[in-house]
Amino acid sequence: MIYADNAATTQMSQKAMEAMLPCMQTVWGNPSSLYAFGQKAAEALADAREKVATCLNAADPGEIYFTSGGSEADNQAILSVAQNGAKQGKKHIISTAFEHHAVLHTLQKLAREGFEIELLPVHEKGMITPEQVVAAIRKDTALVTAMYANNEIGSILPIGEIGAVCRERGVLFHTDAVQAAGHLPLDVQRENIDLLSLSGHKFHGPKGVGVLYAKKGVPLMNLIEGGAQERGKRAGTENVPAIVGMAAALSEAVANMAADTQKLLAMRGRLIAGLAKIPHSALNGDSDRRLPGNVSFCFEGIEGESLLLLLDDRGICASSGSACTSGSLDPSHVLLAIGRPHEVAHGSLRLSLGADNTEEDVDKILAAVPEVVTYLRSISPLWKDKLNGKRPFLLPE
Ligand SMILES: *Cc1c(COP(=O)(O)O)cnc(C)c1O
């Protein structure tokens, strides 16, 4: 099998699993218990918190809150700042049109509660500029939330610059860094980030565990009430094995980042060059300013789902923009946001490589995709109409 869907989830690393085992076999006490056996678990937790703080260059490990994943961290960050902003009469929130649903649906909920949500339009190359943010900030802006890197098309936003303009204007800034953590260097201090979300399973850690970074002084509200865990901000006995595994995976990813990036860029370059040769295809997002493992294309005249199923038959795991909304016929909001027409957005393919992929995988993908696209076009009435001139081609040859 060729696994090329690392933006959806990643295989756990050996080191992460090895770090977790003692937390289940020997150090399985409750970190809140006062006896020494419980305190051993508390020490493992403190060590994990320090590791994560180091990877983000947080000023203090006390700024790291463990959550059940990226979605929870996004919800808590946005709802906290919104609630606090409302108390000061600030009910305007700025975000982008191509955020993850964990952000977009939280913002929609706030809109129903009377907040004014402004989603910045995304440029054709999948970019948001600091100038757009500056132009949108008002006196009553409570929060800017913009993703670090997009999960579908891989665009990397100018987060440091956006952070700087927010800090200058006294507006709190949250970034969903789920796709960036472990893959791009992050520095919450240098980049003026007030709140940041990440998720263990996107960098070879376990699923169901994540982090909310909140700079000291940023007010947090609880999504879950109960015990005093996580300094009273996230009740519930900590998932010590998962937290320890996540911290080990993140440290490993950060240590290997330079070498992995080199390898990924070489594979990504070959895939993009190879797939661009398919007629009436288009790369989504910028060719350079994208996650090292992300390749996203639209192929005119095909359905992404059919492409995925036929690639699956050949042992290739990939994703389509529309897969996230499986069960619905709507194309990806990300591809629509960068201006792809509905018909083109339906024919999308996302390959997200990991360091475990090989050049041989790339060869196999480059052999399979053009064949499958050609086959799907050959059985498409829509494609026939295009060839006969009855319908226009939307992407250039
Ligand atoms: C995967 C993902 C999430 C959700 O993280 P979970 O840990 O699965 O809840 C949020 N944002 C982005 C950009 C993601 O890719």
The ligand as an SDF file (V2000), in Angstrom:
LIG
                    3D

 15 15  0  0  0  0  0  0  0  0999 V2000
   -7.0410   17.6500   11.3680 C   0  0  0  0  0  0  0  0  0  0  0  0
   -7.2600   19.1090   11.5170 C   0  0  0  0  0  0  0  0  0  0  0  0
   -8.0040   19.6190   12.6030 C   0  0  0  0  0  0  0  0  0  0  0  0
   -8.6950   18.7350   13.5910 C   0  0  0  0  0  0  0  0  0  0  0  0
   -7.8140   18.0820   14.4510 O   0  0  0  0  0  0  0  0  0  0  0  0
   -8.3580   16.8090   15.2930 P   0  0  0  0  0  0  0  0  0  0  0  0
   -7.2590   16.4980   16.2460 O   0  0  0  0  0  0  0  0  0  0  0  0
   -8.5960   15.7230   14.3020 O   0  0  0  0  0  0  0  0  0  0  0  0
   -9.5990   17.2710   15.9890 O   0  0  0  0  0  0  0  0  0  0  0  0
   -8.1160   20.9830   12.7160 C   0  0  0  0  0  0  0  0  0  0  0  0
   -7.5360   21.8230   11.8260 N   0  0  0  0  0  0  0  0  0  0  0  0
   -6.8260   21.3690   10.7790 C   0  0  0  0  0  0  0  0  0  0  0  0
   -6.1830   22.3460    9.8520 C   0  0  0  0  0  0  0  0  0  0  0  0
   -6.6640   19.9960   10.5870 C   0  0  0  0  0  0  0  0  0  0  0  0
   -5.9660   19.5640    9.5340 O   0  0  0  0  0  0  0  0  0  0  0  0
  1  2  1  0
  2  3  1  0
  2 14  2  0
  3  4  1  0
  3 10  2  0
  4  5  1  0
  5  6  1  0
  6  7  2  0
  6  8  1  0
  6  9  1  0
 10 11  1  0
 11 12  2  0
 12 13  1  0
 12 14  1  0
 14 15  1  0
M  END
$$$$
